């Protein structure tokens, strides 16, 4: 699991280490678009984020 106890990516997630998992979403989507591997993305409201 490349996430530490504070919810930040560890060095096991190159390019995202130190980023909060929720704050990293835009960077991850951008990286996937740049590589041409993103099929679909949309915002979803989960009960744990309300």
mmCIF entry with sequence, helices, sheets and N, C-alpha, C, O atoms, coordinates in Angstrom:
data_MODEL
# 
_entry.id   MODEL 
# 
_entity.id                         1 
_entity.type                       polymer 
_entity.pdbx_number_of_molecules   1 
# 
_entity_poly.entity_id                      1 
_entity_poly.type                           'polypeptide(L)' 
_entity_poly.nstd_linkage                   no 
_entity_poly.nstd_monomer                   no 
_entity_poly.pdbx_seq_one_letter_code       
;(UNK)(UNK)(UNK)(UNK)(UNK)(UNK)(UNK)(UNK)(UNK)(UNK)(UNK)(UNK)(UNK)(UNK)(UNK)(UNK)
(UNK)(UNK)(UNK)(UNK)(UNK)(UNK)(UNK)(UNK)(UNK)(UNK)(UNK)(UNK)(UNK)(UNK)(UNK)(UNK)
(UNK)(UNK)(UNK)(UNK)(UNK)(UNK)(UNK)(UNK)(UNK)(UNK)(UNK)(UNK)(UNK)(UNK)(UNK)(UNK)
(UNK)(UNK)
;
_entity_poly.pdbx_seq_one_letter_code_can   XXXXXXXXXXXXXXXXXXXXXXXXXXXXXXXXXXXXXXXXXXXXXXXXXX 
_entity_poly.pdbx_strand_id                 A 
# 
loop_
_entity_poly_seq.entity_id 
_entity_poly_seq.num 
_entity_poly_seq.mon_id 
_entity_poly_seq.hetero 
1 1  UNK n 
1 2  UNK n 
1 3  UNK n 
1 4  UNK n 
1 5  UNK n 
1 6  UNK n 
1 7  UNK n 
1 8  UNK n 
1 9  UNK n 
1 10 UNK n 
1 11 UNK n 
1 12 UNK n 
1 13 UNK n 
1 14 UNK n 
1 15 UNK n 
1 16 UNK n 
1 17 UNK n 
1 18 UNK n 
1 19 UNK n 
1 20 UNK n 
1 21 UNK n 
1 22 UNK n 
1 23 UNK n 
1 24 UNK n 
1 25 UNK n 
1 26 UNK n 
1 27 UNK n 
1 28 UNK n 
1 29 UNK n 
1 30 UNK n 
1 31 UNK n 
1 32 UNK n 
1 33 UNK n 
1 34 UNK n 
1 35 UNK n 
1 36 UNK n 
1 37 UNK n 
1 38 UNK n 
1 39 UNK n 
1 40 UNK n 
1 41 UNK n 
1 42 UNK n 
1 43 UNK n 
1 44 UNK n 
1 45 UNK n 
1 46 UNK n 
1 47 UNK n 
1 48 UNK n 
1 49 UNK n 
1 50 UNK n 
# 
_struct_asym.id          A 
_struct_asym.entity_id   1 
# 
loop_
_struct_conf.conf_type_id 
_struct_conf.id 
_struct_conf.pdbx_PDB_helix_id 
_struct_conf.beg_label_comp_id 
_struct_conf.beg_label_asym_id 
_struct_conf.beg_label_seq_id 
_struct_conf.pdbx_beg_PDB_ins_code 
_struct_conf.end_label_comp_id 
_struct_conf.end_label_asym_id 
_struct_conf.end_label_seq_id 
_struct_conf.pdbx_end_PDB_ins_code 
_struct_conf.beg_auth_comp_id 
_struct_conf.beg_auth_asym_id 
_struct_conf.beg_auth_seq_id 
_struct_conf.end_auth_comp_id 
_struct_conf.end_auth_asym_id 
_struct_conf.end_auth_seq_id 
_struct_conf.pdbx_PDB_helix_class 
_struct_conf.details 
_struct_conf.pdbx_PDB_helix_length 
HELX_P HELX_P1 AA1 UNK A 25 ? UNK A 35 ? UNK A 25 UNK A 35 1 ? 11 
HELX_P HELX_P2 AA2 UNK A 47 ? UNK A 49 ? UNK A 47 UNK A 49 5 ? 3  
# 
_struct_conf_type.id          HELX_P 
_struct_conf_type.criteria    ? 
_struct_conf_type.reference   ? 
# 
loop_
_atom_site.group_PDB 
_atom_site.id 
_atom_site.type_symbol 
_atom_site.label_atom_id 
_atom_site.label_alt_id 
_atom_site.label_comp_id 
_atom_site.label_asym_id 
_atom_site.label_entity_id 
_atom_site.label_seq_id 
_atom_site.pdbx_PDB_ins_code 
_atom_site.Cartn_x 
_atom_site.Cartn_y 
_atom_site.Cartn_z 
_atom_site.occupancy 
_atom_site.B_iso_or_equiv 
_atom_site.pdbx_formal_charge 
_atom_site.auth_seq_id 
_atom_site.auth_comp_id 
_atom_site.auth_asym_id 
_atom_site.auth_atom_id 
_atom_site.pdbx_PDB_model_num 
ATOM 1   N N  . UNK A 1 1  ? 0.853   -1.171 0.000   1.00 0.00 ? 1  UNK A N  1 
ATOM 2   C CA . UNK A 1 1  ? 0.000   0.000  0.000   1.00 0.00 ? 1  UNK A CA 1 
ATOM 3   C C  . UNK A 1 1  ? 0.900   1.234  0.000   1.00 0.00 ? 1  UNK A C  1 
ATOM 4   O O  . UNK A 1 1  ? 1.608   1.476  0.977   1.00 0.00 ? 1  UNK A O  1 
ATOM 5   N N  . UNK A 1 2  ? 0.883   2.007  -1.061  1.00 0.00 ? 2  UNK A N  1 
ATOM 6   C CA . UNK A 1 2  ? 1.770   3.164  -1.160  1.00 0.00 ? 2  UNK A CA 1 
ATOM 7   C C  . UNK A 1 2  ? 1.226   4.420  -0.469  1.00 0.00 ? 2  UNK A C  1 
ATOM 8   O O  . UNK A 1 2  ? 1.467   5.539  -0.923  1.00 0.00 ? 2  UNK A O  1 
ATOM 9   N N  . UNK A 1 3  ? 0.488   4.223  0.636   1.00 0.00 ? 3  UNK A N  1 
ATOM 10  C CA . UNK A 1 3  ? -0.079  5.355  1.375   1.00 0.00 ? 3  UNK A CA 1 
ATOM 11  C C  . UNK A 1 3  ? 0.286   5.189  2.844   1.00 0.00 ? 3  UNK A C  1 
ATOM 12  O O  . UNK A 1 3  ? 0.163   4.097  3.400   1.00 0.00 ? 3  UNK A O  1 
ATOM 13  N N  . UNK A 1 4  ? 0.736   6.278  3.474   1.00 0.00 ? 4  UNK A N  1 
ATOM 14  C CA . UNK A 1 4  ? 1.107   6.194  4.885   1.00 0.00 ? 4  UNK A CA 1 
ATOM 15  C C  . UNK A 1 4  ? -0.092  6.405  5.803   1.00 0.00 ? 4  UNK A C  1 
ATOM 16  O O  . UNK A 1 4  ? -1.219  6.581  5.339   1.00 0.00 ? 4  UNK A O  1 
ATOM 17  N N  . UNK A 1 5  ? 0.161   6.386  7.103   1.00 0.00 ? 5  UNK A N  1 
ATOM 18  C CA . UNK A 1 5  ? -0.912  6.496  8.091   1.00 0.00 ? 5  UNK A CA 1 
ATOM 19  C C  . UNK A 1 5  ? -1.590  7.869  8.112   1.00 0.00 ? 5  UNK A C  1 
ATOM 20  O O  . UNK A 1 5  ? -2.655  8.023  8.709   1.00 0.00 ? 5  UNK A O  1 
ATOM 21  N N  . UNK A 1 6  ? -0.983  8.859  7.466   1.00 0.00 ? 6  UNK A N  1 
ATOM 22  C CA . UNK A 1 6  ? -1.575  10.200 7.391   1.00 0.00 ? 6  UNK A CA 1 
ATOM 23  C C  . UNK A 1 6  ? -2.295  10.441 6.068   1.00 0.00 ? 6  UNK A C  1 
ATOM 24  O O  . UNK A 1 6  ? -2.757  11.551 5.803   1.00 0.00 ? 6  UNK A O  1 
ATOM 25  N N  . UNK A 1 7  ? -2.392  9.399  5.234   1.00 0.00 ? 7  UNK A N  1 
ATOM 26  C CA . UNK A 1 7  ? -3.105  9.524  3.965   1.00 0.00 ? 7  UNK A CA 1 
ATOM 27  C C  . UNK A 1 7  ? -2.301  10.177 2.859   1.00 0.00 ? 7  UNK A C  1 
ATOM 28  O O  . UNK A 1 7  ? -2.867  10.763 1.936   1.00 0.00 ? 7  UNK A O  1 
ATOM 29  N N  . UNK A 1 8  ? -0.978  10.078 2.949   1.00 0.00 ? 8  UNK A N  1 
ATOM 30  C CA . UNK A 1 8  ? -0.106  10.642 1.915   1.00 0.00 ? 8  UNK A CA 1 
ATOM 31  C C  . UNK A 1 8  ? 0.601   9.509  1.175   1.00 0.00 ? 8  UNK A C  1 
ATOM 32  O O  . UNK A 1 8  ? 0.932   8.475  1.755   1.00 0.00 ? 8  UNK A O  1 
ATOM 33  N N  . UNK A 1 9  ? 0.823   9.730  -0.112  1.00 0.00 ? 9  UNK A N  1 
ATOM 34  C CA . UNK A 1 9  ? 1.545   8.745  -0.899  1.00 0.00 ? 9  UNK A CA 1 
ATOM 35  C C  . UNK A 1 9  ? 2.986   8.650  -0.412  1.00 0.00 ? 9  UNK A C  1 
ATOM 36  O O  . UNK A 1 9  ? 3.599   9.652  -0.044  1.00 0.00 ? 9  UNK A O  1 
ATOM 37  N N  . UNK A 1 10 ? 3.515   7.432  -0.416  1.00 0.00 ? 10 UNK A N  1 
ATOM 38  C CA . UNK A 1 10 ? 4.898   7.184  -0.020  1.00 0.00 ? 10 UNK A CA 1 
ATOM 39  C C  . UNK A 1 10 ? 5.782   7.178  -1.270  1.00 0.00 ? 10 UNK A C  1 
ATOM 40  O O  . UNK A 1 10 ? 5.308   7.422  -2.379  1.00 0.00 ? 10 UNK A O  1 
ATOM 41  N N  . UNK A 1 11 ? 7.055   6.898  -1.075  1.00 0.00 ? 11 UNK A N  1 
ATOM 42  C CA . UNK A 1 11 ? 8.002   6.823  -2.197  1.00 0.00 ? 11 UNK A CA 1 
ATOM 43  C C  . UNK A 1 11 ? 7.665   5.694  -3.157  1.00 0.00 ? 11 UNK A C  1 
ATOM 44  O O  . UNK A 1 11 ? 8.200   5.653  -4.265  1.00 0.00 ? 11 UNK A O  1 
ATOM 45  N N  . UNK A 1 12 ? 6.789   4.778  -2.756  1.00 0.00 ? 12 UNK A N  1 
ATOM 46  C CA . UNK A 1 12 ? 6.359   3.693  -3.631  1.00 0.00 ? 12 UNK A CA 1 
ATOM 47  C C  . UNK A 1 12 ? 5.462   4.198  -4.763  1.00 0.00 ? 12 UNK A C  1 
ATOM 48  O O  . UNK A 1 12 ? 5.140   3.446  -5.684  1.00 0.00 ? 12 UNK A O  1 
ATOM 49  N N  . UNK A 1 13 ? 5.059   5.479  -4.694  1.00 0.00 ? 13 UNK A N  1 
ATOM 50  C CA . UNK A 1 13 ? 4.226   6.093  -5.737  1.00 0.00 ? 13 UNK A CA 1 
ATOM 51  C C  . UNK A 1 13 ? 5.042   7.218  -6.385  1.00 0.00 ? 13 UNK A C  1 
ATOM 52  O O  . UNK A 1 13 ? 4.815   8.393  -6.097  1.00 0.00 ? 13 UNK A O  1 
ATOM 53  N N  . UNK A 1 14 ? 5.985   6.861  -7.255  1.00 0.00 ? 14 UNK A N  1 
ATOM 54  C CA . UNK A 1 14 ? 6.859   7.874  -7.859  1.00 0.00 ? 14 UNK A CA 1 
ATOM 55  C C  . UNK A 1 14 ? 6.065   9.016  -8.499  1.00 0.00 ? 14 UNK A C  1 
ATOM 56  O O  . UNK A 1 14 ? 5.095   8.791  -9.222  1.00 0.00 ? 14 UNK A O  1 
ATOM 57  N N  . UNK A 1 15 ? 6.496   10.225 -8.218  1.00 0.00 ? 15 UNK A N  1 
ATOM 58  C CA . UNK A 1 15 ? 5.836   11.404 -8.763  1.00 0.00 ? 15 UNK A CA 1 
ATOM 59  C C  . UNK A 1 15 ? 4.708   11.926 -7.886  1.00 0.00 ? 15 UNK A C  1 
ATOM 60  O O  . UNK A 1 15 ? 4.233   13.044 -8.084  1.00 0.00 ? 15 UNK A O  1 
ATOM 61  N N  . UNK A 1 16 ? 4.278   11.125 -6.920  1.00 0.00 ? 16 UNK A N  1 
ATOM 62  C CA . UNK A 1 16 ? 3.177   11.530 -6.051  1.00 0.00 ? 16 UNK A CA 1 
ATOM 63  C C  . UNK A 1 16 ? 3.535   11.451 -4.569  1.00 0.00 ? 16 UNK A C  1 
ATOM 64  O O  . UNK A 1 16 ? 2.700   11.756 -3.717  1.00 0.00 ? 16 UNK A O  1 
ATOM 65  N N  . UNK A 1 17 ? 4.754   11.049 -4.253  1.00 0.00 ? 17 UNK A N  1 
ATOM 66  C CA . UNK A 1 17 ? 5.192   10.907 -2.861  1.00 0.00 ? 17 UNK A CA 1 
ATOM 67  C C  . UNK A 1 17 ? 4.987   12.215 -2.105  1.00 0.00 ? 17 UNK A C  1 
ATOM 68  O O  . UNK A 1 17 ? 5.351   13.291 -2.579  1.00 0.00 ? 17 UNK A O  1 
ATOM 69  N N  . UNK A 1 18 ? 4.395   12.097 -0.919  1.00 0.00 ? 18 UNK A N  1 
ATOM 70  C CA . UNK A 1 18 ? 4.158   13.255 -0.068  1.00 0.00 ? 18 UNK A CA 1 
ATOM 71  C C  . UNK A 1 18 ? 2.823   13.931 -0.291  1.00 0.00 ? 18 UNK A C  1 
ATOM 72  O O  . UNK A 1 18 ? 2.391   14.731 0.539   1.00 0.00 ? 18 UNK A O  1 
ATOM 73  N N  . UNK A 1 19 ? 2.155   13.623 -1.401  1.00 0.00 ? 19 UNK A N  1 
ATOM 74  C CA . UNK A 1 19 ? 0.855   14.242 -1.689  1.00 0.00 ? 19 UNK A CA 1 
ATOM 75  C C  . UNK A 1 19 ? -0.266  13.518 -0.950  1.00 0.00 ? 19 UNK A C  1 
ATOM 76  O O  . UNK A 1 19 ? -0.273  12.290 -0.864  1.00 0.00 ? 19 UNK A O  1 
ATOM 77  N N  . UNK A 1 20 ? -1.203  14.282 -0.422  1.00 0.00 ? 20 UNK A N  1 
ATOM 78  C CA . UNK A 1 20 ? -2.416  13.715 0.157   1.00 0.00 ? 20 UNK A CA 1 
ATOM 79  C C  . UNK A 1 20 ? -3.161  12.985 -0.957  1.00 0.00 ? 20 UNK A C  1 
ATOM 80  O O  . UNK A 1 20 ? -3.199  13.460 -2.092  1.00 0.00 ? 20 UNK A O  1 
ATOM 81  N N  . UNK A 1 21 ? -3.751  11.837 -0.640  1.00 0.00 ? 21 UNK A N  1 
ATOM 82  C CA . UNK A 1 21 ? -4.382  11.030 -1.679  1.00 0.00 ? 21 UNK A CA 1 
ATOM 83  C C  . UNK A 1 21 ? -5.501  11.767 -2.403  1.00 0.00 ? 21 UNK A C  1 
ATOM 84  O O  . UNK A 1 21 ? -5.695  11.557 -3.600  1.00 0.00 ? 21 UNK A O  1 
ATOM 85  N N  . UNK A 1 22 ? -6.240  12.624 -1.708  1.00 0.00 ? 22 UNK A N  1 
ATOM 86  C CA . UNK A 1 22 ? -7.322  13.368 -2.361  1.00 0.00 ? 22 UNK A CA 1 
ATOM 87  C C  . UNK A 1 22 ? -6.773  14.531 -3.181  1.00 0.00 ? 22 UNK A C  1 
ATOM 88  O O  . UNK A 1 22 ? -7.302  14.840 -4.249  1.00 0.00 ? 22 UNK A O  1 
ATOM 89  N N  . UNK A 1 23 ? -5.724  15.174 -2.692  1.00 0.00 ? 23 UNK A N  1 
ATOM 90  C CA . UNK A 1 23 ? -5.118  16.274 -3.436  1.00 0.00 ? 23 UNK A CA 1 
ATOM 91  C C  . UNK A 1 23 ? -4.387  15.777 -4.679  1.00 0.00 ? 23 UNK A C  1 
ATOM 92  O O  . UNK A 1 23 ? -4.187  16.539 -5.625  1.00 0.00 ? 23 UNK A O  1 
ATOM 93  N N  . UNK A 1 24 ? -3.993  14.522 -4.685  1.00 0.00 ? 24 UNK A N  1 
ATOM 94  C CA . UNK A 1 24 ? -3.255  13.951 -5.811  1.00 0.00 ? 24 UNK A CA 1 
ATOM 95  C C  . UNK A 1 24 ? -4.160  13.562 -6.979  1.00 0.00 ? 24 UNK A C  1 
ATOM 96  O O  . UNK A 1 24 ? -3.664  13.287 -8.071  1.00 0.00 ? 24 UNK A O  1 
ATOM 97  N N  . UNK A 1 25 ? -5.455  13.535 -6.773  1.00 0.00 ? 25 UNK A N  1 
ATOM 98  C CA . UNK A 1 25 ? -6.361  13.071 -7.825  1.00 0.00 ? 25 UNK A CA 1 
ATOM 99  C C  . UNK A 1 25 ? -6.155  13.790 -9.155  1.00 0.00 ? 25 UNK A C  1 
ATOM 100 O O  . UNK A 1 25 ? -6.040  13.140 -10.193 1.00 0.00 ? 25 UNK A O  1 
ATOM 101 N N  . UNK A 1 26 ? -6.108  15.116 -9.138  1.00 0.00 ? 26 UNK A N  1 
ATOM 102 C CA . UNK A 1 26 ? -5.947  15.867 -10.388 1.00 0.00 ? 26 UNK A CA 1 
ATOM 103 C C  . UNK A 1 26 ? -4.626  15.537 -11.075 1.00 0.00 ? 26 UNK A C  1 
ATOM 104 O O  . UNK A 1 26 ? -4.577  15.401 -12.297 1.00 0.00 ? 26 UNK A O  1 
ATOM 105 N N  . UNK A 1 27 ? -3.556  15.410 -10.291 1.00 0.00 ? 27 UNK A N  1 
ATOM 106 C CA . UNK A 1 27 ? -2.245  15.083 -10.870 1.00 0.00 ? 27 UNK A CA 1 
ATOM 107 C C  . UNK A 1 27 ? -2.248  13.680 -11.475 1.00 0.00 ? 27 UNK A C  1 
ATOM 108 O O  . UNK A 1 27 ? -1.641  13.459 -12.523 1.00 0.00 ? 27 UNK A O  1 
ATOM 109 N N  . UNK A 1 28 ? -2.915  12.744 -10.835 1.00 0.00 ? 28 UNK A N  1 
ATOM 110 C CA . UNK A 1 28 ? -2.978  11.375 -11.345 1.00 0.00 ? 28 UNK A CA 1 
ATOM 111 C C  . UNK A 1 28 ? -3.793  11.331 -12.636 1.00 0.00 ? 28 UNK A C  1 
ATOM 112 O O  . UNK A 1 28 ? -3.400  10.673 -13.599 1.00 0.00 ? 28 UNK A O  1 
ATOM 113 N N  . UNK A 1 29 ? -4.924  12.029 -12.655 1.00 0.00 ? 29 UNK A N  1 
ATOM 114 C CA . UNK A 1 29 ? -5.742  12.078 -13.868 1.00 0.00 ? 29 UNK A CA 1 
ATOM 115 C C  . UNK A 1 29 ? -4.974  12.736 -15.009 1.00 0.00 ? 29 UNK A C  1 
ATOM 116 O O  . UNK A 1 29 ? -5.021  12.261 -16.144 1.00 0.00 ? 29 UNK A O  1 
ATOM 117 N N  . UNK A 1 30 ? -4.276  13.815 -14.720 1.00 0.00 ? 30 UNK A N  1 
ATOM 118 C CA . UNK A 1 30 ? -3.479  14.502 -15.746 1.00 0.00 ? 30 UNK A CA 1 
ATOM 119 C C  . UNK A 1 30 ? -2.399  13.578 -16.303 1.00 0.00 ? 30 UNK A C  1 
ATOM 120 O O  . UNK A 1 30 ? -2.191  13.529 -17.515 1.00 0.00 ? 30 UNK A O  1 
ATOM 121 N N  . UNK A 1 31 ? -1.705  12.840 -15.418 1.00 0.00 ? 31 UNK A N  1 
ATOM 122 C CA . UNK A 1 31 ? -0.659  11.912 -15.854 1.00 0.00 ? 31 UNK A CA 1 
ATOM 123 C C  . UNK A 1 31 ? -1.249  10.815 -16.735 1.00 0.00 ? 31 UNK A C  1 
ATOM 124 O O  . UNK A 1 31 ? -0.661  10.451 -17.753 1.00 0.00 ? 31 UNK A O  1 
ATOM 125 N N  . UNK A 1 32 ? -2.409  10.289 -16.346 1.00 0.00 ? 32 UNK A N  1 
ATOM 126 C CA . UNK A 1 32 ? -3.042  9.237  -17.140 1.00 0.00 ? 32 UNK A CA 1 
ATOM 127 C C  . UNK A 1 32 ? -3.487  9.761  -18.500 1.00 0.00 ? 32 UNK A C  1 
ATOM 128 O O  . UNK A 1 32 ? -3.354  9.056  -19.500 1.00 0.00 ? 32 UNK A O  1 
ATOM 129 N N  . UNK A 1 33 ? -4.018  10.996 -18.561 1.00 0.00 ? 33 UNK A N  1 
ATOM 130 C CA . UNK A 1 33 ? -4.389  11.601 -19.849 1.00 0.00 ? 33 UNK A CA 1 
ATOM 131 C C  . UNK A 1 33 ? -3.168  11.767 -20.731 1.00 0.00 ? 33 UNK A C  1 
ATOM 132 O O  . UNK A 1 33 ? -3.203  11.455 -21.922 1.00 0.00 ? 33 UNK A O  1 
ATOM 133 N N  . UNK A 1 34 ? -2.075  12.264 -20.138 1.00 0.00 ? 34 UNK A N  1 
ATOM 134 C CA . UNK A 1 34 ? -0.835  12.472 -20.902 1.00 0.00 ? 34 UNK A CA 1 
ATOM 135 C C  . UNK A 1 34 ? -0.306  11.174 -21.496 1.00 0.00 ? 34 UNK A C  1 
ATOM 136 O O  . UNK A 1 34 ? 0.269   11.177 -22.584 1.00 0.00 ? 34 UNK A O  1 
ATOM 137 N N  . UNK A 1 35 ? -0.498  10.065 -20.787 1.00 0.00 ? 35 UNK A N  1 
ATOM 138 C CA . UNK A 1 35 ? -0.021  8.764  -21.263 1.00 0.00 ? 35 UNK A CA 1 
ATOM 139 C C  . UNK A 1 35 ? -1.021  8.080  -22.193 1.00 0.00 ? 35 UNK A C  1 
ATOM 140 O O  . UNK A 1 35 ? -0.713  7.057  -22.803 1.00 0.00 ? 35 UNK A O  1 
ATOM 141 N N  . UNK A 1 36 ? -2.231  8.658  -22.295 1.00 0.00 ? 36 UNK A N  1 
ATOM 142 C CA . UNK A 1 36 ? -3.243  8.083  -23.168 1.00 0.00 ? 36 UNK A CA 1 
ATOM 143 C C  . UNK A 1 36 ? -3.882  6.821  -22.615 1.00 0.00 ? 36 UNK A C  1 
ATOM 144 O O  . UNK A 1 36 ? -4.372  5.986  -23.375 1.00 0.00 ? 36 UNK A O  1 
ATOM 145 N N  . UNK A 1 37 ? -3.882  6.676  -21.288 1.00 0.00 ? 37 UNK A N  1 
ATOM 146 C CA . UNK A 1 37 ? -4.428  5.458  -20.692 1.00 0.00 ? 37 UNK A CA 1 
ATOM 147 C C  . UNK A 1 37 ? -5.719  5.695  -19.896 1.00 0.00 ? 37 UNK A C  1 
ATOM 148 O O  . UNK A 1 37 ? -6.259  4.760  -19.305 1.00 0.00 ? 37 UNK A O  1 
ATOM 149 N N  . UNK A 1 38 ? -6.202  6.910  -19.877 1.00 0.00 ? 38 UNK A N  1 
ATOM 150 C CA . UNK A 1 38 ? -7.431  7.211  -19.152 1.00 0.00 ? 38 UNK A CA 1 
ATOM 151 C C  . UNK A 1 38 ? -8.623  6.977  -20.058 1.00 0.00 ? 38 UNK A C  1 
ATOM 152 O O  . UNK A 1 38 ? -8.727  7.573  -21.130 1.00 0.00 ? 38 UNK A O  1 
ATOM 153 N N  . UNK A 1 39 ? -9.514  6.112  -19.626 1.00 0.00 ? 39 UNK A N  1 
ATOM 154 C CA . UNK A 1 39 ? -10.704 5.801  -20.413 1.00 0.00 ? 39 UNK A CA 1 
ATOM 155 C C  . UNK A 1 39 ? -11.863 6.733  -20.078 1.00 0.00 ? 39 UNK A C  1 
ATOM 156 O O  . UNK A 1 39 ? -12.628 7.117  -20.963 1.00 0.00 ? 39 UNK A O  1 
ATOM 157 N N  . UNK A 1 40 ? -11.996 7.102  -18.788 1.00 0.00 ? 40 UNK A N  1 
ATOM 158 C CA . UNK A 1 40 ? -13.136 7.892  -18.356 1.00 0.00 ? 40 UNK A CA 1 
ATOM 159 C C  . UNK A 1 40 ? -12.853 8.455  -16.973 1.00 0.00 ? 40 UNK A C  1 
ATOM 160 O O  . UNK A 1 40 ? -12.204 7.797  -16.159 1.00 0.00 ? 40 UNK A O  1 
ATOM 161 N N  . UNK A 1 41 ? -13.328 9.657  -16.696 1.00 0.00 ? 41 UNK A N  1 
ATOM 162 C CA . UNK A 1 41 ? -13.192 10.254 -15.360 1.00 0.00 ? 41 UNK A CA 1 
ATOM 163 C C  . UNK A 1 41 ? -14.400 11.124 -15.085 1.00 0.00 ? 41 UNK A C  1 
ATOM 164 O O  . UNK A 1 41 ? -14.858 11.863 -15.956 1.00 0.00 ? 41 UNK A O  1 
ATOM 165 N N  . UNK A 1 42 ? -14.916 11.031 -13.864 1.00 0.00 ? 42 UNK A N  1 
ATOM 166 C CA . UNK A 1 42 ? -15.986 11.915 -13.440 1.00 0.00 ? 42 UNK A CA 1 
ATOM 167 C C  . UNK A 1 42 ? -15.943 12.038 -11.924 1.00 0.00 ? 42 UNK A C  1 
ATOM 168 O O  . UNK A 1 42 ? -15.410 11.164 -11.240 1.00 0.00 ? 42 UNK A O  1 
ATOM 169 N N  . UNK A 1 43 ? -16.500 13.113 -11.404 1.00 0.00 ? 43 UNK A N  1 
ATOM 170 C CA . UNK A 1 43 ? -16.580 13.304 -9.961  1.00 0.00 ? 43 UNK A CA 1 
ATOM 171 C C  . UNK A 1 43 ? -17.723 12.463 -9.413  1.00 0.00 ? 43 UNK A C  1 
ATOM 172 O O  . UNK A 1 43 ? -18.795 12.378 -10.013 1.00 0.00 ? 43 UNK A O  1 
ATOM 173 N N  . UNK A 1 44 ? -17.480 11.848 -8.271  1.00 0.00 ? 44 UNK A N  1 
ATOM 174 C CA . UNK A 1 44 ? -18.484 11.034 -7.608  1.00 0.00 ? 44 UNK A CA 1 
ATOM 175 C C  . UNK A 1 44 ? -18.523 11.409 -6.138  1.00 0.00 ? 44 UNK A C  1 
ATOM 176 O O  . UNK A 1 44 ? -17.473 11.557 -5.513  1.00 0.00 ? 44 UNK A O  1 
ATOM 177 N N  . UNK A 1 45 ? -19.702 11.564 -5.579  1.00 0.00 ? 45 UNK A N  1 
ATOM 178 C CA . UNK A 1 45 ? -19.839 11.865 -4.166  1.00 0.00 ? 45 UNK A CA 1 
ATOM 179 C C  . UNK A 1 45 ? -19.980 10.561 -3.390  1.00 0.00 ? 45 UNK A C  1 
ATOM 180 O O  . UNK A 1 45 ? -20.898 9.778  -3.632  1.00 0.00 ? 45 UNK A O  1 
ATOM 181 N N  . UNK A 1 46 ? -19.068 10.340 -2.463  1.00 0.00 ? 46 UNK A N  1 
ATOM 182 C CA . UNK A 1 46 ? -19.110 9.157  -1.614  1.00 0.00 ? 46 UNK A CA 1 
ATOM 183 C C  . UNK A 1 46 ? -19.603 9.554  -0.229  1.00 0.00 ? 46 UNK A C  1 
ATOM 184 O O  . UNK A 1 46 ? -19.421 10.696 0.193   1.00 0.00 ? 46 UNK A O  1 
ATOM 185 N N  . UNK A 1 47 ? -20.215 8.635  0.464   1.00 0.00 ? 47 UNK A N  1 
ATOM 186 C CA . UNK A 1 47 ? -20.738 8.932  1.795   1.00 0.00 ? 47 UNK A CA 1 
ATOM 187 C C  . UNK A 1 47 ? -19.618 9.324  2.764   1.00 0.00 ? 47 UNK A C  1 
ATOM 188 O O  . UNK A 1 47 ? -19.863 10.106 3.682   1.00 0.00 ? 47 UNK A O  1 
ATOM 189 N N  . UNK A 1 48 ? -18.396 8.806  2.590   1.00 0.00 ? 48 UNK A N  1 
ATOM 190 C CA . UNK A 1 48 ? -17.322 9.138  3.511   1.00 0.00 ? 48 UNK A CA 1 
ATOM 191 C C  . UNK A 1 48 ? -16.703 10.509 3.256   1.00 0.00 ? 48 UNK A C  1 
ATOM 192 O O  . UNK A 1 48 ? -15.862 10.948 4.041   1.00 0.00 ? 48 UNK A O  1 
ATOM 193 N N  . UNK A 1 49 ? -17.094 11.203 2.177   1.00 0.00 ? 49 UNK A N  1 
ATOM 194 C CA . UNK A 1 49 ? -16.560 12.536 1.914   1.00 0.00 ? 49 UNK A CA 1 
ATOM 195 C C  . UNK A 1 49 ? -17.587 13.622 2.193   1.00 0.00 ? 49 UNK A C  1 
ATOM 196 O O  . UNK A 1 49 ? -17.307 14.803 1.984   1.00 0.00 ? 49 UNK A O  1 
ATOM 197 N N  . UNK A 1 50 ? -18.753 13.248 2.655   1.00 0.00 ? 50 UNK A N  1 
ATOM 198 C CA . UNK A 1 50 ? -19.791 14.242 2.917   1.00 0.00 ? 50 UNK A CA 1 
ATOM 199 C C  . UNK A 1 50 ? -19.613 14.866 4.278   1.00 0.00 ? 50 UNK A C  1 
ATOM 200 O O  . UNK A 1 50 ? -20.399 15.728 4.671   1.00 0.00 ? 50 UNK A O  1 
# 
